[in-house]
Amino acid sequence: MSPTSKTKIKNIDHLGIVAGLIDEIGIVEIINSRLGIDPREKISAGIIVKAILINGLGFVSRPLYLFSQFFEDKGIEILLGEEVEIEHINIEITPEERKKRADLNLEGYKWKEEIVTYGGIKQIWLIVESQKRRDSDLEKLEKKLNKEKDKFDKLLKELKKEDFETPEQARYKLRGINKSLKMFAIKEIQIIEVTSKDNKTIYKMEAVGYEKIKEIEILRKEAGRFILATNLVDENKLEPEEIITNYKNQQSCERGFRFLKDPLFFADSFFVENPERIETMLFLMSLCLLVYNLGQRELRNSLKRAKIGIKNQLGKLTLTPTLRWVFQCFQGIHILILNGVHQIVNLTEERNFILNNLPSSCQKYYLLS
């Protein structure tokens, strides 16, 4: 047997940092203490959660229904333990499960599917009309219309009463009023020159107001309509029902959750239909946020204490790098397995410096010797 036949290369990239932060917090132990350990299970619930968090903070285009595929080229025995095999974490959310539509509740939705190329990327655009949203939008539109009508009537009345020193001043005032109105407008009829009580020449504007019928009709037609776009095409193509359901299940994120919106974060697309699953996903997302923010804070505090920064995206030293950037810096680190011996490849001096400013629990995943 040739030496190369005993050689394997697996990726670890920044995942050792993620695994180390999870260890530092003690998430596995906390989960296991709450749920207990079933001796019949090959791996504990805590390890499963750790695997999901590593997947979630992997920042690659692998949604959760490709969960086990995410680990196919990873050093799973280093990240999760020597006893863990890829088959043990094969808890995929299958395409068949995603296609169950018995409870999708898409009544009141209409859509038209279009394939477009936008920004050089082939995409599917779903032009959707929701009857429920249409009713809500029309109700809001009527309220805005009535509110602006009151404002419009008041402005028109004031305009007719106002005295102007010049015709230009009157027209300038009219332009300002029309700019402030969206669904109404005032049209000049004529400007009349009159003499005031103190024998000064002043000008009055005669004007009429009207609804912008075309603009209002466009707003009424747009009510309840929106576009959903996805670049999952061809073999990964999503059915329109799946796209709409995914949209309906989205949860808004606070600004502090901005990294969750990263297109490479695992929550980019998840398909859950019942409240229990939504709660589970939000719990896992919150754990990811916890790991991310604690890791970022620990790194920044360590750099400030050392008064030495690391290079940012522009090549300038910074004491406040984002953990997202650090993750990118660790791309291309591999585990070389030669005759059963594990070695880390591409651990540069700069990467070593970053590791030294992270908890020791992160360092152990890269210092195997």
C-alpha positions as a printed Julia matrix, in Angstrom:
369×3 Matrix{Float64}:
   0.0     0.0     0.0
   1.44    3.41   -0.99
   1.93    6.1     1.67
  -0.63    8.36    0.02
  -3.34    5.76    0.57
  -2.98    6.36    4.31
  -3.21   10.13    3.96
  -6.39   12.11    4.52
  -7.05   15.84    4.58
 -10.0    17.35    6.41
 -11.06   20.95    6.98
 -11.21   22.71   10.32
 -10.95   26.38    9.24
 -12.49   28.56   12.01
 -14.64   25.75   13.41
 -12.11   25.01   16.15
 -12.7    28.52   17.46
 -16.45   27.92   17.5
 -16.04   24.54   19.2
 -13.69   26.06   21.79
 -16.12   28.88   22.6
 -18.91   26.33   23.06
 -16.64   24.39   25.43
 -15.71   27.58   27.3
 -19.38   28.4    27.94
 -20.12   24.79   28.91
 -23.12   24.39   26.61
 -22.71   20.62   26.17
 -22.61   20.01   29.91
 -25.58   22.31   30.57
 -27.71   20.61   27.89
 -26.8    17.14   29.16
 -27.51   18.07   32.78
 -30.96   19.36   31.82
 -31.94   16.57   29.43
 -29.95   13.71   30.9
 -27.91   11.12   29.01
 -29.64    8.08   27.55
 -27.18    5.14   27.46
 -28.97    3.83   24.37
 -27.96    6.92   22.39
 -24.67    6.9    20.51
 -24.04   10.58   21.28
 -25.61   12.91   23.8
 -28.04   15.74   23.15
 -25.32   18.19   24.2
 -23.01   16.98   21.43
 -25.86   17.22   18.91
 -26.46   20.84   19.96
 -22.73   21.53   19.67
 -22.75   20.09   16.14
 -25.74   22.25   15.19
 -24.04   25.39   16.55
 -20.85   24.59   14.64
 -22.98   24.13   11.51
 -24.87   27.33   12.3
 -21.7    29.4    12.69
 -19.99   27.64    9.8
 -20.84   30.53    7.44
 -21.19   28.31    4.4
 -24.12   27.78    2.08
 -25.4    24.66    3.85
 -28.92   24.98    5.27
 -29.91   22.64    8.07
 -31.53   20.04    5.85
 -27.95   19.41    4.62
 -26.75   19.12    8.21
 -24.81   15.87    7.92
 -23.32   16.9     4.55
 -21.77   19.92    6.27
 -19.53   17.6     8.3
 -18.49   15.29    5.45
 -15.14   17.06    4.89
 -14.65   18.29    8.46
 -12.44   16.9    11.22
 -15.43   15.63   13.15
 -13.35   13.49   15.5
 -11.41   16.61   16.56
 -14.41   18.95   16.82
 -16.91   16.59   18.46
 -14.86   13.75   19.91
 -13.15   10.58   18.72
 -16.23    8.47   19.41
 -18.44   10.57   17.1
 -18.97    9.38   13.53
 -20.73   11.12   10.68
 -23.62    8.63   10.84
 -24.32    9.63   14.44
 -25.32   13.17   13.5
 -27.39   12.29   10.47
 -30.52   14.08   11.7
 -31.44   15.74    8.45
 -34.63   17.63    7.84
 -35.37   15.77    4.65
 -36.69   17.23    1.39
 -39.74   14.98    1.78
 -40.48   16.57    5.13
 -40.04   20.02    3.66
 -42.56   19.21    0.94
 -45.34   18.32    3.36
 -47.93   20.95    2.69
 -50.94   19.74    4.61
 -50.65   22.57    7.13
 -49.09   25.28    4.96
 -52.28   27.35    5.05
 -51.66   29.24    1.8
 -55.31   30.08    1.27
 -55.65   33.65    0.05
 -52.27   33.67   -1.72
 -51.81   34.06   -5.46
 -48.46   34.08   -7.21
 -46.69   34.16  -10.52
 -43.23   32.66  -10.95
 -40.6    34.33  -13.14
 -37.01   33.28  -13.86
 -34.78   36.34  -14.17
 -31.09   37.2   -14.24
 -30.31   40.02  -11.86
 -26.78   41.26  -11.21
 -25.49   38.39  -13.33
 -27.15   35.83  -11.04
 -29.95   33.56  -12.16
 -32.87   33.88   -9.75
 -36.48   32.88   -9.27
 -38.79   35.8    -8.54
 -42.15   35.04   -7.05
 -44.68   37.85   -7.51
 -47.1    37.25   -4.64
 -50.49   38.69   -3.76
 -51.88   38.05   -0.29
 -55.57   38.78    0.21
 -55.09   39.27    3.95
 -52.21   41.65    3.38
 -54.18   43.41    0.63
 -57.08   44.07    2.99
 -54.65   45.39    5.6
 -52.78   47.56    3.08
 -56.01   49.02    1.69
 -57.2    49.84    5.19
 -53.9    51.6     5.93
 -54.1    53.41    2.58
 -57.56   54.76    3.38
 -56.33   56.04    6.74
 -53.38   57.77    5.05
 -55.72   59.18    2.41
 -58.07   60.64    5.03
 -55.17   62.02    7.06
 -53.61   63.69    4.02
 -57.02   65.02    2.94
 -57.33   66.87    6.25
 -53.82   68.26    5.83
 -54.54   69.2     2.22
 -57.77   71.06    3.08
 -55.99   73.03    5.79
 -53.06   73.99    3.53
 -55.35   75.03    0.68
 -57.4    77.22    2.99
 -54.27   78.86    4.44
 -52.8    79.39    0.97
 -55.87   81.28   -0.22
 -55.8    83.54    2.84
 -52.08   84.3     2.77
 -50.71   87.63    1.5
 -47.6    87.51   -0.67
 -45.18   90.29   -1.54
 -44.51   88.95   -5.05
 -46.07   86.38   -7.42
 -42.82   84.37   -7.23
 -43.2    84.11   -3.47
 -46.71   82.72   -3.9
 -45.58   80.15   -6.47
 -42.62   79.14   -4.28
 -45.04   78.5    -1.41
 -47.26   76.43   -3.72
 -44.34   74.26   -4.85
 -43.39   73.58   -1.24
 -46.95   72.52   -0.4
 -47.18   70.17   -3.38
 -43.87   68.54   -2.45
 -45.31   67.72    0.98
 -48.37   66.0    -0.53
 -48.35   62.51   -2.08
 -51.98   61.84   -2.97
 -53.28   65.38   -3.44
 -52.09   68.49   -5.27
 -52.98   72.16   -5.57
 -53.17   73.88   -8.94
 -52.77   77.61   -9.46
 -55.72   79.33  -11.16
 -54.45   82.87  -11.05
 -52.55   85.34   -8.89
 -54.46   88.52   -8.16
 -52.86   91.85   -7.38
 -54.66   93.72   -4.6
 -54.06   96.72   -2.36
 -53.83   96.18    1.37
 -55.36   98.4     4.04
 -52.08  100.3     4.38
 -52.0   100.92    0.59
 -49.3    98.32   -0.17
 -49.45   96.08   -3.21
 -49.92   92.43   -2.25
 -50.78   89.27   -4.12
 -53.37   86.6    -3.5
 -53.45   83.16   -5.04
 -56.58   81.58   -6.35
 -56.14   77.8    -6.5
 -58.03   74.54   -6.61
 -57.14   71.19   -5.16
 -57.56   67.7    -6.58
 -56.81   64.03   -5.89
 -53.95   62.39   -7.75
 -56.25   59.69   -9.11
 -53.59   57.76  -11.07
 -51.14   57.66   -8.15
 -53.86   56.51   -5.74
 -55.0    53.82   -8.19
 -51.42   52.52   -8.48
 -51.17   52.3    -4.68
 -54.46   50.39   -4.58
 -53.23   47.94   -7.22
 -49.95   47.41   -5.35
 -51.75   46.63   -2.09
 -51.0    43.12   -0.85
 -48.36   42.49   -3.52
 -44.68   41.81   -2.97
 -41.76   39.97   -4.57
 -39.85   37.06   -3.04
 -36.54   36.19   -4.7
 -34.25   33.18   -4.36
 -31.1    32.05   -6.14
 -31.9    28.4    -5.4
 -32.58   27.2    -8.92
 -32.17   24.07  -11.01
 -31.62   20.98   -8.82
 -32.01   22.95   -5.58
 -35.13   24.71   -6.82
 -37.76   25.5    -4.22
 -41.43   25.19   -5.0
 -43.46   28.44   -4.77
 -45.33   27.06   -1.76
 -42.03   26.47    0.06
 -40.78   29.99   -0.68
 -43.99   31.56    0.61
 -44.06   29.34    3.7
 -40.45   30.2     4.47
 -41.31   33.89    4.14
 -44.31   33.52    6.46
 -42.19   31.81    9.1
 -39.47   34.43    9.16
 -38.88   36.14   12.46
 -37.72   39.73   12.68
 -34.3    40.26   14.25
 -33.18   43.14   16.42
 -30.22   45.17   15.24
 -28.05   43.26   17.7
 -28.85   40.13   15.68
 -27.5    41.63   12.45
 -24.98   38.83   11.95
 -27.88   36.35   11.86
 -28.92   37.97    8.59
 -25.62   37.02    6.98
 -26.48   35.06    3.8
 -24.08   32.34    4.93
 -25.65   31.92    8.37
 -27.59   28.69    8.83
 -30.91   30.47    9.42
 -30.85   31.77    5.85
 -33.53   29.22    5.08
 -35.3    26.99    7.54
 -38.56   25.19    7.09
 -40.56   24.73   10.25
 -44.3    24.62   10.55
 -45.31   24.14   14.18
 -44.63   26.42   17.17
 -42.37   23.89   18.9
 -39.98   23.8    15.96
 -39.97   27.57   15.64
 -39.12   27.84   19.34
 -36.32   25.31   18.9
 -34.85   27.16   15.94
 -34.99   30.5    17.76
 -33.33   28.88   20.78
 -30.49   27.58   18.6
 -30.17   30.95   16.87
 -29.93   32.62   20.27
 -27.2    30.18   21.32
 -25.3    31.01   18.13
 -25.62   34.69   18.96
 -24.38   34.02   22.5
 -21.32   32.09   21.28
 -20.53   34.69   18.63
 -20.83   37.75   20.88
 -18.97   36.22   23.83
 -16.15   35.13   21.54
 -15.94   38.57   19.94
 -15.93   40.31   23.33
 -13.24   37.98   24.7
 -11.0    38.61   21.67
 -11.42   42.39   21.78
 -10.78   42.58   25.53
  -7.64   40.48   25.16
  -6.32   42.68   22.33
  -6.98   45.83   24.36
  -5.1    44.4    27.33
  -2.16   43.51   25.09
  -2.46   46.85   23.24
  -1.75   45.03   20.0
  -4.24   44.85   17.15
  -4.78   42.55   14.21
  -5.19   43.57   10.59
  -8.71   44.25    9.36
 -10.11   43.91    5.84
  -8.2    47.06    4.78
  -4.91   45.81    6.17
  -4.97   48.3     9.05
  -4.46   47.31   12.68
  -7.58   47.28   14.83
  -8.35   46.42   18.44
 -12.01   45.78   17.63
 -12.16   43.16   14.88
 -15.41   41.36   14.19
 -15.45   37.65   14.85
 -16.87   37.27   11.34
 -13.6    38.66    9.96
 -11.54   36.38   12.21
 -13.53   33.43   10.89
 -12.58   34.46    7.36
  -8.91   34.74    8.38
  -8.99   31.09    9.46
 -10.23   29.75    6.12
  -7.81   27.24    4.62
  -6.66   25.52    7.81
  -6.67   21.74    7.38
  -6.14   18.61    9.41
  -3.6    16.29    7.77
  -4.05   12.68    8.86
  -0.91   10.72    8.0
  -0.7     7.12    9.16
  -3.22    7.86   11.88
  -1.37   10.94   13.16
  -3.26   14.26   13.08
  -1.41   17.46   12.16
  -2.67   21.0    11.61
  -1.67   22.6     8.3
  -1.51   26.34    7.47
  -1.49   27.62   11.04
   0.47   30.83   10.34
   2.11   33.17   12.83
  -0.75   35.66   12.48
  -3.35   32.96   13.13
  -1.35   31.78   16.14
  -1.4    35.31   17.52
  -5.19   35.45   17.2
  -5.51   32.07   18.92
  -3.35   33.3    21.81
  -5.92   36.04   22.39
  -8.78   33.56   22.54
  -9.61   31.15   25.38
  -7.32   28.13   25.74
 -10.33   25.96   24.93
 -10.09   27.31   21.35
  -6.34   26.77   21.11
  -6.52   23.05   21.87
  -8.32   22.35   18.57
  -5.32   23.64   16.62
  -2.46   22.49   18.83
  -2.77   18.73   18.4
   0.81   17.69   19.05
